[in-house]
Amino acid sequence: MKRFFKRRVAIATFLLLSRSGLLSWLPTAPALARYRMQLEFINPFDEVLSMSGNGFLNRIGRSLAMFAIALSLLWGAIAPPVLALTADDTILPFPPVPSASTANETLQESTMIRREEPNYLPPDAPNILIILLDDVGFGQAEAFGGEIHAPTIQRLWNEGIAYNTFHTTALCSPTRASLLTGRDQHNVYSGTTTQRALDWDGYLGSIPKTTATLPEVLREYGYKTAAFGKWHNTLANETTSMGPFDRWPTGHGFDYFYGFNAGETSQYEPRLFENTTAIEPPHELPNGEPYHLSEDLANQTITWLRQRKAYTPDKPFFIYWAPGAAHGPHHIFGDLADKYKGKFDDGWDELRHRTFERQKELDWLPLADDAVDTRRPRKMKAWSEIPEDERAFQIRLMELYAAFVEDVDTQAGKIVDELEAEDILDDTLIFYVWGDNGASADGRDGSISELLAQNQIPNTVEEQLEALSEQFGTEDDPSGLSALGTAKTDNMYNAAWAWAGDAPFRYTKMIASHFGGTRNPLVISGYAGKKYGKITPDSTPRAQFHHVNDIAPTIYDILDITPPEEFYGVIQEPLDGVSMAYTFNDADAPGQKKIQYFENNGSRGIYFDGWYACTFGPLIPWETTSSTDLEDWDSRDDKWELYDLTTDFTQQNDLAKEEPEILAMMKTLFLQEAKENKVFPIGGGLWTSIHPEDRLENPYASWTFDTSTTRMPEFTAPGLGRESNTVTIDVDLEGDDSGVLYALGGSSGGLTLFMKDGKLKYEYNMMLLDRYTAESDAIAPGPHEIQVQTTIRLSDSAEPEDPESPGLEDIVADVAILVDGDEEDRITVDRIVPSAFTASETFDVGTDLGSPVSLDYADNAPFPFTGTINTVKVELANPEARHFLPLLSPFFD
């Protein structure tokens, strides 16, 4: 409506000027005179408009000018070069460069001169590299007082500057959307993760066209752009081979993408895409070493850099390197983890204490002498409470995590080494963001299968250890602990290790109210363009309050780029962030960011000029059952806290009782910011945990597949493990057939129907804790109809308090296997997965791509089927009652 109104005003003004005779010179004056008068007409008008500071009037004036130019061109009155002279950097794309050639009737009468593309960038525009790690904490790296060796971020700090008061959003998708756009998370429709999207503007889950991304803008100015690693900014149901691809990385400004769309993936069998094409990773790297995703991402980035050097060496680049590490699963080679043996044997409480003391010694904490560490959260176990026979498990999980983090930092270092080898490191500006949120509590009590907790499946560590021993124990390792870190498990460390890693702050990822979830180290080094020059190395931490939405404005400032007011015809929302460049050469410069809100699943806070007010919200990330009373939660009843950050760096001293007036004003300010920034309803990301019928999923009740169906994301696939359904397969067998007929999920959880030596086999892998199997007799060659009938029901012993909302322990699945109408076998799955087996594994027909669901064919994966599959038809048995089961945990990210 605004755009329509502005255009109507522009046209009406033009007509008024025309009727008054002010534009009567257009059709009669000689061409040269018209050209000069056109410039005289445009430039003074532009000066008046620019002095007004009103973008609205500016665009009206430019509409008038462009209309006049277009009309004159139509009459053959103005030489085309005027178009280039009137380019406006507030409106992208830039107008086409007019031809410098003359085209007449004959070749002899024509001239050909190649037009020169203008350079819209300032001289010596730097290359830009953003490194964004996943789920790492404020106090984990050695550079920041921790015990994880991270040489690359230390090197970059030695060569640049670091920030200890930099913030993220406490959650994956929102942080990434905010970083890439320079706006607050809800203003870019990313108030929650892409798989939990809802139909409120602040929670739609797709970056809107009204907020052009940093790579989109930089590409218009001449940058070559590439993204590697985790994306997690495309709606889960739009990550199939059907797109729409304008919401993938290549649709948001990246010339090239190599990575994955989901929130996480296996490091050994990642669900990769190159641009928009699904690809399978190799089993080993080019150097012959076993495949690992972090190293692959570094190798692919180096290859892209070398191609850029060969094809477009004169063009600057923008690289967004966002590996999956250290998000779960914590996949890393055992020999790398062995380097950390003995480091964590005394547990998380001692690790936290050592970290805090080192942070004070390093002056990483402002007011270090007066700094106070925060207490371990309530209901999080002390190390002394962990049984002796479980400690080796907990310690190994932390060793693996530490090795995982060290390895990804080392891989980032290979990219920096390549820049140095190409002699362009001194021409490159590097932002190294140590985490898209704080360290993650998703592992709860420690897990062999990450989504156990996120599916809220009741279990114990003792039960997990039994499963490890039974399935993976060997003579040399009867405990099976050596399977941790491998492709066989999806291990995650105990939430208390995350708390220790977020020292000195309380809480973890998912908590937006306190800095354990939102405060992440940032290092900036290199060349900041002609405007700011090379960043002078300085060990003094920058303590100005900043946010991830400030990175894009900083880059625009360095390049003297005005963020577009209009991008490809779409009026743009203003930036929310501010430039941090004023801090580059002055560690003590007064902070320029005065206000910033935070919100995630009802956990929220508001910063204003040194004051910070916050409230924890309804969820406790390290407790599986913490979301049971969401229906009764009212955000207006939450208890708020108040902190003076100028004297209380760690949020230790709550001033709510001492300063009630200030707290009241801060709460009012939060509501104002929340309303203006599309945060309402507060806690919107919790909706589908209360109303599972509204979750984002495939809307169909029946499907027909064939062997062309592979890599169908689980979030878009039929819910074969959680909903009553019938799968009917039309096959032609050759005799003694083997291979997968269909599979959903992966090694840490899933279901599969396959044949081995002519026998039909079904397996329901219940997150590694149980494997329910059924088997037929050998099936003769020829055509057959195979059916798998799954019925979800209450168990015979169930006595739920609420029959319409039974607990997960009360629900079972009956699975029957039929061949040509005759039942071959029947089993009951005593525990089912209510939501998702995995975050990125897929549904495949005729093969099991990614990690294999069953150990029976793990050594032969992907185990393609040797017979002929004509069709696989899926019918939901009761589409009207599809949401009999509880939804995934609100913490699923």
C-alpha positions in Angstrom: 0.0 0.0 0.0 2.9 2.4 0.8 4.5 1.7 -2.4 1.3 2.2 -4.4 0.7 5.5 -2.6 4.2 6.8 -3.3 3.9 5.9 -7.0 0.5 7.6 -7.3 2.0 10.8 -5.7 5.0 10.7 -8.0 2.8 10.4 -11.1 0.4 13.1 -9.9 3.3 15.5 -9.2 4.8 14.8 -12.7 1.4 15.5 -14.3 1.1 18.8 -12.3 4.6 19.9 -13.4 3.8 18.9 -17.0 0.5 20.8 -17.1 2.1 23.9 -15.7 4.6 24.0 -18.6 7.7 23.3 -16.5 8.5 20.2 -18.6 7.4 21.6 -21.9 11.1 21.8 -23.0 11.3 18.0 -23.3 10.0 17.4 -26.9 11.4 20.6 -28.5 14.9 21.4 -27.3 17.9 20.0 -29.1 19.3 16.7 -27.8 22.4 18.2 -26.2 20.5 21.0 -24.5 17.9 18.5 -23.2 20.7 16.3 -21.8 22.2 19.3 -19.9 18.8 20.6 -18.7 18.0 17.1 -17.5 21.1 17.1 -15.3 20.2 20.5 -14.1 16.7 19.3 -13.3 17.7 16.2 -11.5 20.6 17.4 -9.4 19.1 20.5 -7.7 16.0 18.4 -7.0 18.1 15.7 -5.5 19.9 18.1 -3.3 16.7 19.5 -1.9 15.4 16.0 -1.3 18.6 14.8 0.3 18.6 17.8 2.7 15.2 16.8 3.8 16.5 13.5 5.0 13.2 11.9 4.0 13.6 8.6 2.1 10.0 8.8 1.2 10.3 12.1 -0.6 13.6 11.0 -2.1 12.0 8.0 -3.8 9.2 10.3 -5.1 11.8 12.6 -6.6 13.7 9.8 -8.2 10.5 8.3 -9.6 9.8 11.7 -11.2 13.4 11.9 -12.6 13.3 8.3 -13.9 9.9 8.9 -15.5 11.1 12.0 -17.3 14.2 10.1 -18.5 12.2 7.2 -19.7 9.8 9.5 -21.6 12.7 11.4 -23.2 14.4 8.1 -24.2 11.1 7.0 -25.8 11.1 10.3 -27.9 14.8 9.8 -28.7 15.7 13.0 -26.9 18.3 12.0 -24.3 21.6 10.1 -24.7 21.5 6.9 -22.7 24.5 7.6 -20.4 22.3 9.7 -18.1 21.0 6.5 -16.6 24.4 5.6 -15.2 24.8 9.1 -13.9 21.6 8.9 -11.9 22.2 5.6 -10.2 20.9 5.6 -6.6 22.5 3.3 -4.0 19.4 3.3 -1.9 17.6 1.4 -4.7 19.0 -1.9 -5.9 19.7 -3.3 -8.3 21.7 -0.5 -9.9 20.3 0.5 -13.4 21.7 -1.3 -16.4 24.9 0.2 -17.8 23.9 1.8 -21.2 25.7 0.8 -24.3 28.7 2.8 -25.5 28.2 1.5 -29.0 26.3 2.9 -31.9 23.9 0.6 -33.7 22.9 1.8 -37.2 21.4 0.0 -40.2 24.7 -1.4 -41.5 27.9 -2.7 -39.9 29.8 0.0 -41.8 27.8 2.7 -40.2 28.0 1.2 -36.7 30.6 1.2 -34.0 31.2 -1.3 -31.2 32.7 -0.2 -27.9 32.4 -2.5 -24.9 30.6 -0.8 -22.0 32.5 -0.5 -18.8 30.8 -1.8 -15.7 31.0 0.8 -12.9 32.8 0.0 -9.7 30.4 0.7 -6.9 32.8 -0.3 -4.1 35.3 1.9 -2.4 39.0 1.4 -3.3 40.6 -1.6 -1.7 37.3 -3.1 -0.5 38.3 -6.0 1.7 37.5 -9.6 1.3 35.2 -10.7 4.2 35.1 -14.0 6.0 32.6 -14.8 8.7 33.2 -17.9 10.8 30.2 -19.0 13.0 30.6 -22.0 15.3 27.6 -23.8 16.7 26.6 -24.4 20.4 29.9 -23.4 22.0 30.2 -21.6 25.3 31.7 -18.3 26.5 34.4 -20.0 28.6 35.3 -23.1 26.7 38.3 -22.0 24.5 41.7 -21.6 26.0 41.7 -18.0 24.7 38.8 -17.2 27.0 39.9 -19.2 30.1 38.7 -22.7 29.1 40.5 -25.9 28.5 39.7 -26.6 24.9 42.7 -26.0 22.6 41.5 -23.6 19.8 44.5 -22.2 18.1 42.8 -20.4 15.3 40.6 -18.0 17.3 43.6 -17.4 19.6 45.7 -16.5 16.5 43.1 -14.2 15.2 42.8 -12.4 18.5 46.6 -12.0 18.6 46.3 -10.4 15.2 43.1 -8.4 16.0 40.6 -7.6 18.8 38.1 -9.5 20.9 34.7 -8.6 22.4 33.4 -10.0 25.7 30.0 -8.3 25.7 28.8 -9.6 22.3 25.4 -11.3 22.1 23.4 -13.8 20.1 19.7 -14.8 20.3 20.2 -18.1 22.3 19.0 -20.2 19.4 20.2 -21.4 16.0 17.9 -20.1 13.2 17.2 -16.7 14.8 20.9 -15.9 15.3 21.7 -16.8 11.7 18.9 -14.8 10.3 19.8 -11.8 12.4 23.5 -12.0 11.4 22.7 -12.2 7.7 20.3 -9.3 7.7 21.3 -6.8 10.4 17.8 -7.0 11.8 16.3 -8.4 15.0 15.2 -12.0 14.8 11.5 -11.4 14.9 11.7 -8.7 12.3 13.1 -11.3 9.9 10.3 -13.7 10.8 12.7 -16.0 12.7 11.4 -15.9 16.3 11.9 -19.7 16.4 13.6 -22.5 14.5 12.5 -23.3 10.9 10.9 -26.6 11.9 8.7 -24.9 14.5 7.5 -22.1 12.3 4.0 -20.6 12.9 1.7 -18.1 11.2 2.5 -15.0 13.1 4.8 -12.6 11.2 7.6 -12.9 13.8 7.6 -16.7 13.6 7.0 -17.5 9.9 10.4 -19.1 9.6 11.5 -17.6 6.3 13.6 -14.5 5.9 11.3 -12.1 4.1 12.0 -10.2 0.9 11.6 -6.9 2.9 14.9 -7.6 4.6 17.6 -8.3 1.9 20.5 -10.2 3.2 24.1 -9.1 3.5 25.2 -11.4 0.6 22.4 -10.2 -1.6 23.5 -6.6 -1.2 27.2 -7.3 -1.5 26.6 -9.3 -4.7 25.0 -6.3 -6.3 28.1 -4.3 -5.4 30.4 -6.9 -7.1 31.3 -9.4 -4.3 31.6 -13.1 -5.0 29.6 -14.9 -2.3 29.7 -18.4 -0.9 28.2 -20.2 2.1 29.6 -23.4 3.6 28.1 -25.6 6.3 24.8 -25.2 8.2 22.0 -23.1 6.8 18.9 -23.7 9.0 17.0 -20.7 7.6 14.7 -22.5 5.2 11.3 -23.9 6.4 11.7 -27.6 7.1 8.9 -28.4 4.6 10.6 -26.4 1.8 13.9 -28.3 1.9 12.9 -31.0 -0.6 13.9 -31.3 -4.2 10.8 -29.2 -5.1 12.0 -26.1 -3.3 11.0 -23.3 -3.5 14.7 -22.5 -3.9 14.5 -18.8 -3.5 14.5 -19.4 0.2 17.7 -21.5 0.1 21.2 -20.0 0.4 21.4 -19.5 -3.4 18.1 -17.6 -3.2 19.4 -15.3 -0.5 22.5 -14.0 -2.3 25.0 -16.8 -2.3 26.6 -17.6 -5.6 27.6 -21.0 -4.2 26.4 -23.2 -1.3 27.9 -26.4 0.0 26.4 -27.7 3.2 23.1 -28.8 4.8 19.7 -27.3 5.4 18.8 -28.8 8.8 19.7 -27.8 12.3 22.2 -30.6 12.6 23.5 -33.6 10.6 25.9 -36.5 11.0 29.6 -35.5 10.6 30.2 -38.8 8.9 27.2 -39.2 6.6 25.9 -35.6 6.3 22.8 -34.8 4.2 24.7 -32.5 1.9 23.6 -30.1 -0.9 25.7 -28.4 -3.5 23.7 -25.3 -4.3 20.2 -27.0 -4.6 21.3 -30.5 -5.6 21.4 -33.3 -3.1 24.8 -35.0 -3.0 26.2 -38.0 -1.0 29.5 -37.5 0.9 32.5 -39.8 0.0 33.7 -42.4 2.5 37.1 -40.8 2.6 38.7 -37.5 1.9 41.0 -36.8 -1.1 44.1 -37.4 1.1 42.8 -40.9 1.9 41.8 -40.1 5.5 38.3 -41.0 6.8 35.6 -38.6 5.9 34.6 -35.9 8.4 32.3 -33.0 7.6 34.3 -30.2 9.3 37.4 -31.0 7.2 35.3 -31.4 4.1 33.9 -27.9 4.6 37.4 -26.5 4.9 38.6 -28.3 1.8 35.6 -27.2 -0.2 36.1 -23.6 0.9 39.8 -23.7 -0.1 38.8 -25.1 -3.5 36.3 -22.3 -4.0 38.9 -19.7 -3.0 41.4 -21.1 -5.6 38.7 -21.1 -8.3 37.9 -17.5 -7.5 41.6 -16.7 -7.8 41.7 -18.4 -11.2 38.5 -16.9 -12.6 37.8 -13.6 -10.9 40.9 -12.5 -9.0 39.9 -8.9 -9.2 36.6 -9.4 -7.3 36.4 -9.4 -3.5 34.7 -12.3 -1.8 32.2 -12.8 1.1 32.4 -16.2 2.7 30.0 -17.4 5.4 31.6 -20.5 7.0 29.1 -22.0 9.5 30.1 -25.7 10.2 27.8 -28.1 12.1 30.3 -28.3 15.0 29.8 -28.3 17.9 26.1 -28.9 17.6 25.1 -32.5 18.4 25.8 -35.2 17.5 29.3 -34.9 18.9 30.9 -36.9 16.1 34.8 -37.0 16.2 37.5 -39.6 15.9 38.5 -41.4 19.1 42.2 -40.7 18.8 41.6 -37.0 18.8 39.4 -37.3 21.9 42.1 -39.4 23.6 44.3 -36.2 23.7 41.9 -35.0 26.4 42.1 -38.1 28.6 42.5 -37.0 32.2 41.6 -33.4 31.7 38.0 -33.6 32.9 38.2 -36.5 35.3 37.4 -34.3 38.3 34.0 -33.3 36.8 32.2 -30.2 35.7 32.2 -28.3 39.0 36.0 -28.3 39.1 36.2 -27.4 35.4 33.9 -24.5 36.0 36.0 -23.3 39.0 39.3 -23.5 37.1 37.8 -21.7 34.1 36.5 -18.8 36.2 39.8 -18.3 37.9 41.7 -18.2 34.6 39.1 -15.8 33.1 39.9 -13.4 35.9 43.7 -13.8 35.5 43.4 -13.1 31.7 41.3 -10.0 32.3 38.7 -11.5 30.1 36.1 -10.4 32.7 35.6 -6.7 33.3 36.1 -5.7 36.9 37.9 -9.0 37.3 38.9 -8.4 40.9 35.2 -8.0 41.9 33.8 -10.6 39.5 31.6 -13.3 41.1 30.8 -16.7 39.6 27.2 -17.7 39.4 25.8 -20.8 41.1 25.0 -24.1 39.4 21.4 -24.1 38.3 18.8 -25.7 40.6 18.1 -29.3 39.7 21.3 -29.7 37.8 23.4 -32.4 39.5 26.7 -31.8 41.1 29.6 -34.0 40.0 29.6 -35.6 43.4 26.1 -36.9 42.8 27.0 -38.9 39.7 27.4 -42.6 40.5 30.9 -43.9 40.1 29.9 -46.5 37.5 28.5 -43.7 35.2 31.5 -41.3 35.5 33.5 -42.9 32.7 30.6 -42.3 30.3 30.2 -38.7 31.3 33.9 -38.0 31.1 34.1 -39.6 27.6 31.3 -37.5 26.4 33.2 -34.3 27.4 36.4 -35.6 25.9 34.7 -36.1 22.6 33.1 -32.7 22.7 36.4 -31.0 23.4 38.1 -32.8 20.5 35.1 -31.9 18.2 35.6 -28.2 19.0 39.3 -28.3 18.7 39.0 -30.0 15.3 36.6 -27.5 13.8 38.7 -24.6 15.0 41.7 -26.3 13.4 39.8 -26.7 10.1 38.9 -23.0 10.2 42.6 -22.3 10.6 43.2 -24.1 7.2 41.1 -21.5 5.5 43.1 -18.7 7.2 46.3 -20.4 6.1 45.0 -20.5 2.5 44.3 -16.8 2.6 47.9 -16.3 3.8 49.2 -18.6 1.1 47.3 -16.6 -1.6 48.8 -13.4 -0.1 45.4 -12.0 0.6 45.1 -12.4 4.3 46.1 -8.7 4.8 43.3 -7.8 2.4 40.6 -9.8 4.3 38.4 -8.8 7.3 37.6 -11.8 9.5 34.7 -12.1 12.0 35.0 -15.2 14.2 31.8 -15.6 16.2 32.4 -18.2 18.9 28.9 -19.7 18.9 25.4 -19.0 17.6 24.3 -19.3 21.2 25.7 -20.6 24.4 26.8 -24.2 25.0 23.9 -26.6 24.7 22.0 -28.5 27.4 20.2 -30.7 24.7 22.0 -33.8 26.0 20.3 -33.5 29.4 21.9 -36.3 31.6 24.2 -37.3 28.8 22.9 -39.2 25.8 23.9 -41.9 23.2 21.1 -40.7 20.9 20.6 -36.9 21.0 16.9 -36.8 20.2 15.9 -39.1 23.1 15.5 -36.1 25.3 14.0 -33.9 22.6 11.3 -36.5 22.0 10.8 -36.6 25.8 11.3 -40.3 25.9 11.7 -41.4 29.5 15.1 -43.2 30.0 18.0 -43.5 32.4 21.8 -43.3 31.9 21.9 -46.9 33.3 19.6 -48.0 30.5 21.7 -46.2 27.9 24.9 -47.9 29.2 23.2 -51.3 28.9 22.2 -50.6 25.3 25.8 -49.5 24.5 27.2 -52.7 26.0 24.7 -55.0 24.3 24.9 -53.5 20.9 28.5 -52.3 20.6 30.5 -54.1 23.3 33.5 -56.0 22.3 36.0 -58.3 24.0 38.4 -55.3 24.3 35.7 -52.9 25.2 32.8 -54.7 26.9 31.2 -51.3 27.9 30.8 -50.2 24.2 32.1 -46.7 25.1 34.3 -46.8 22.1 31.2 -46.5 19.9 30.7 -43.0 21.3 31.8 -40.4 18.8 31.4 -42.8 15.9 28.6 -43.0 13.3 26.9 -45.7 15.4 25.7 -43.2 18.0 24.5 -39.6 18.2 26.1 -38.8 21.5 25.6 -35.5 23.4 27.3 -34.5 26.6 25.7 -33.8 30.0 24.0 -30.4 30.3 26.3 -29.7 33.3 29.3 -29.7 31.0 27.5 -27.0 29.0 26.9 -25.0 32.2 30.6 -25.3 33.0 31.5 -24.1 29.5 29.3 -21.0 29.8 31.3 -19.7 32.8 30.9 -17.2 34.4 27.3 -17.0 33.4 24.4 -19.0 34.6 22.3 -21.2 32.3 22.8 -22.3 28.8 21.6 -22.2 25.2 17.8 -21.7 24.9 17.7 -19.2 27.8 17.5 -15.7 26.3 17.1 -14.0 29.7 20.6 -14.7 31.0 24.0 -14.4 29.3 24.9 -18.1 29.4 22.5 -18.5 26.5 23.2 -15.2 24.6 26.8 -14.0 25.3 29.4 -15.4 22.9 33.0 -14.2 22.3 33.7 -12.4 19.0 37.1 -11.8 17.4 37.6 -9.4 14.5 40.9 -9.2 12.7 42.4 -8.0 9.4 41.8 -5.2 7.0 38.7 -3.0 7.5 38.9 -1.2 4.2 40.3 2.2 3.3 37.9 3.9 5.7 39.3 2.2 8.9 42.5 0.6 7.7 44.1 -2.5 9.3 42.8 -3.4 12.7 45.6 -2.9 15.2 46.2 -5.9 17.4 45.0 -5.3 21.0 44.7 -7.7 23.8 42.2 -5.5 25.7 38.7 -6.9 25.4 36.1 -4.7 23.9 33.3 -4.4 26.5 30.7 -2.3 24.6 27.3 -4.0 24.5 26.7 -5.4 21.0 24.5 -8.0 19.2 24.8 -10.3 16.2 22.5 -7.9 14.3 25.4 -5.4 14.4 27.7 -7.4 12.1 25.9 -6.5 8.8 25.8 -2.7 9.7 29.5 -2.9 10.5 30.3 -4.3 7.1 28.1 -1.7 5.4 29.9 1.0 7.3 33.3 -0.3 6.3 32.3 -0.3 2.7 30.4 3.0 2.7 27.3 1.1 1.5 23.9 2.6 2.3 21.6 -0.3 3.1 19.0 -0.3 0.3 15.6 1.3 0.9 14.3 -0.7 -2.1 15.6 -4.0 -3.3 14.3 -5.5 -6.6 11.1 -3.5 -6.2 10.5 -4.4 -2.6 10.6 -1.6 0.0 13.0 -2.6 2.8 12.7 -2.6 6.5 15.4 -0.5 8.3 18.4 -2.1 10.0 18.1 -2.7 13.7 21.8 -3.1 14.3 24.6 -0.5 14.6 28.1 -0.4 13.4 30.8 -1.6 15.7 33.6 0.0 13.7 34.0 2.8 16.3 35.5 0.2 18.7 38.2 -1.0 16.3 40.9 1.4 17.4 39.5 2.5 20.8 38.8 -0.2 23.4 37.3 2.3 25.8 35.0 4.1 23.3 31.5 4.7 24.8 29.1 2.1 23.6 26.7 3.2 20.8 24.1 0.5 21.2 21.6 1.7 23.7 18.7 -0.8 23.5 18.3 -4.5 22.6 15.6 -7.0 23.4 15.9 -10.8 23.7 13.2 -13.5 23.5 13.2 -17.2 23.0 10.3 -19.5 23.9 9.1 -17.1 26.6 12.6 -16.5 28.1 13.3 -12.8 27.6 15.2 -9.7 28.5 15.7 -6.1 27.7 19.0 -4.0 27.7 18.9 -0.3 28.0 22.1 1.8 28.5 23.7 -0.4 31.1 20.6 -1.7 32.8 19.2 -5.2 32.1 15.9 -6.7 33.1 14.9 -10.3 32.4 12.7 -13.2 33.2 13.7 -16.9 32.9 10.5 -18.1 31.2 8.6 -21.4 31.5 11.2 -23.9 30.2 14.2 -25.5 31.8 16.5 -26.9 29.1 18.2 -29.5 31.2 14.9 -31.0 32.4 13.0 -33.3 30.0 9.6 -32.8 31.7 9.8 -29.1 32.2 7.2 -28.3 29.5 4.3 -30.2 31.1 2.5 -27.1 32.4 2.7 -24.9 29.3 -1.0 -24.6 28.9 -1.2 -22.8 32.3 1.7 -20.5 31.7 0.8 -16.8 31.5 3.7 -14.5 30.5 2.2 -11.7 32.6 2.8 -13.7 35.8 6.6 -14.2 35.3 8.9 -12.9 37.9 11.4 -10.3 36.6 15.0 -9.6 37.7 17.0 -6.4 37.3 20.8 -5.9 36.9 23.2 -3.0 36.7 25.6 -4.4 34.1 28.1 -1.5 34.7 29.0 -3.1 38.0 27.6 -6.6 37.7 29.0 -8.4 34.6 27.7 -11.9 35.5 24.1 -11.0 36.5 24.7 -12.0 40.1 23.1 -9.2 42.1 19.4 -8.9 41.4 18.2 -5.3 42.1 14.5 -5.9 41.5 13.5 -5.2 45.1 15.9 -2.2 45.5 14.9 -0.5 42.2 11.2 -1.3 41.6 10.6 1.9 39.6 13.5 1.2 37.2 12.3 -2.4 36.8 8.7 -1.2 36.0 10.1 1.1 33.3 12.2 -1.7 31.9 9.3 -4.1 31.7 7.3 -1.4 29.9 10.1 -0.8 27.5 10.3 -4.6 26.7 6.6 -4.6 25.9 7.1 -1.6 23.6 10.0 -3.2 21.8 8.3 -6.6 21.6 5.2 -5.0 20.0 7.3 -3.0 17.5 9.5 -5.9 16.6 6.8 -8.6 16.0 7.6 -10.5 19.2 3.9 -10.9 20.1 2.7 -13.3 21.2 5.4 -13.7 23.8 6.5 -17.3 23.8 5.0 -17.8 20.4 7.5 -20.6 19.7 5.8 -22.7 22.3 2.5 -22.8 20.4 2.9 -26.2 18.8 4.0 -27.8 22.1 0.5 -26.9 23.4 -1.3 -27.4 20.0 0.5 -30.2 18.2 -2.2 -30.2 15.5 -0.7 -26.9 14.2 2.8 -28.2 13.7 4.6 -27.7 10.4 4.3 -31.0 8.4 3.3 -32.6 5.2 -0.4 -31.9 4.7 -1.1 -35.2 2.8 -2.7 -38.4 4.0 -1.6 -40.6 1.2 1.4 -40.9 -1.0 2.7 -43.0 -4.0 6.5 -43.4 -4.2 8.9 -45.3 -6.3 12.7 -45.6 -6.3 13.1 -42.0 -7.5 12.1 -41.0 -3.9 15.2 -40.5 -1.9 16.5 -37.8 0.4 12.9 -36.9 1.5 13.4 -34.9 4.7 11.8 -36.6 7.7 9.9 -33.4 8.5 8.1 -33.8 5.1 7.8 -37.6 5.1 4.9 -39.7 6.3 5.1 -40.2 10.1 5.5 -44.0 9.8 6.8 -44.4 13.3 4.3 -42.2 15.1 1.0 -42.5 13.2 -1.3 -45.4 12.3 -0.7 -46.2 8.6 -0.4 -48.9 6.0 2.5 -49.2 3.6 1.8 -51.3 0.4 4.7 -52.3 -1.8 4.3 -53.7 -5.3 7.5 -55.7 -6.0 8.9 -58.1 -8.5 11.4 -60.5 -6.8 14.2 -62.4 -8.4 14.8 -64.9 -5.6 17.1 -64.6 -2.6 16.7 -60.8 -2.8 18.5 -58.4 -0.5 18.4 -54.7 0.1 16.3 -51.9 1.6 12.7 -51.5 0.4 12.2 -48.3 2.4 13.9 -46.6 5.4 13.1 -43.6 7.5 15.7 -42.1 9.9 19.2 -43.2 10.6 21.5 -45.1 12.9 20.4 -43.3 16.1 16.7 -44.0 15.4 14.4 -44.9 12.6 12.6 -47.8 11.0 13.3 -49.9 7.9 11.9 -52.7 5.8 14.5 -54.7 4.0 15.2 -58.1 2.6 18.2 -60.4 3.3 18.7 -63.7 1.5 15.1 -63.7 0.4 13.5 -63.0 3.8 11.6 -59.9 4.6 12.8 -58.0 7.7 11.3 -55.0 9.6 13.1 -53.0 12.3 12.0 -50.2 14.6 15.1 -48.7 16.0 13.8 -46.9 19.1 16.7 -44.4 19.5 19.2 -47.2 20.1 17.6 -48.2 23.4 15.4 -50.9 21.8 15.3 -52.6 18.5 12.0 -54.2 17.6 12.2 -56.7 14.7 9.9 -58.8 12.7 10.8 -61.4 10.0 9.1 -63.5 7.3 10.0 -66.8 5.8 11.8 -66.8 2.4 9.6 -65.3 -0.3 9.4 -67.0 -3.7 10.5 -65.1 -6.9 7.8 -63.3 -8.9 5.4 -60.4 -8.3 4.2 -59.8 -4.7 2.3 -57.3 -2.6 3.9 -56.6 0.7 2.2 -54.7 3.4 3.3 -53.2 6.7 0.4 -52.2 8.9 1.1 -50.0 11.9 -1.6 -49.3 14.5 -0.9 -46.7 17.3 -2.9 -47.5 20.4 -3.0 -47.2 24.2 -1.2 -50.1 25.8 -3.3 -52.8 27.6 -2.0 -51.6 31.0 -2.5 -47.9 30.3 -4.4 -45.9 32.8 -3.9 -42.4 31.7 -5.3 -39.6 33.8 -6.5 -37.9 30.6 -7.6 -40.4 27.9 -7.4 -37.7 25.3 -3.8 -36.8 26.2 -2.0 -40.0 27.3 1.6 -40.0 28.4 4.2 -41.4 26.1 4.6 -44.4 28.3 1.0 -45.4 27.7 1.3 -45.6 23.9 2.4 -48.6 21.8 2.5 -49.6 18.1 1.3 -52.9 16.7 3.2 -53.7 13.5 2.0 -56.5 11.2 3.9 -57.8 8.1 1.8 -59.3 5.3 2.8 -60.9 2.0 0.0 -61.3 -0.6 -2.5 -60.9 2.2 -1.1 -63.5 4.5 0.4 -62.3 7.8 4.0 -63.3 8.2 4.8 -61.8 11.6 3.5 -59.3 14.1 5.3 -57.3 16.9 4.4 -54.7 19.4 6.7 -51.7 19.8 6.5 -50.9 23.5 8.0 -47.4 23.2 7.6 -45.3 20.1 9.2 -42.0 19.0 6.5 -39.4 19.1 8.0 -36.8 16.9 11.2 -37.2 14.9 13.9 -39.9 14.8 16.5 -37.5 13.6 16.9 -33.8 12.6 18.3 -34.4 9.1 18.0 -38.0 8.0 15.5 -38.9 5.3 13.0 -41.3 3.8 14.4 -43.4 1.0 12.9 -46.0 -1.3 15.0 -48.8 -2.5 18.1 -47.8 -0.4 19.0 -46.3 2.9 21.1 -43.2 2.3 22.8 -41.5 5.1 23.4 -43.5 8.3 21.9 -47.0 8.3 18.9 -47.6 10.5 19.7 -51.3 11.1 23.0 -52.9 12.2 22.0 -55.9 10.1 23.1 -54.1 6.9 25.3 -51.3 8.4 28.4 -52.8 6.8 26.7 -52.9 3.4 25.0 -49.5 3.5 23.2 -48.0 1.6 22.2 -51.6 0.8 20.3 -51.0 -2.5 17.4 -53.4 -3.3 18.2 -56.1 -5.8 14.6 -56.7 -7.0 12.2 -54.3 -8.7 10.1 -51.9 -6.7 7.2 -50.7 -8.8 5.4 -48.6 -6.2 5.3 -47.9 -2.5 2.0 -46.5 -1.3 1.4 -45.0 2.1 -2.0 -44.4 3.6 -2.6 -42.9 7.0 -5.2 -45.0 8.7 -7.0 -42.2 10.5 -6.1 -38.8 9.1 -8.6 -37.0 11.4 -6.7 -38.2 14.5 -3.1 -37.7 13.3 -2.0 -36.0 16.4 -2.7 -38.7 19.0 0.9 -38.3 20.2 2.6 -35.5 22.1 4.8 -33.2 20.1 8.5 -32.9 20.2 10.0 -31.0 23.1 10.0 -27.2 22.8 13.8 -27.4 22.9 14.0 -29.2 19.6 16.2 -26.9 17.4 
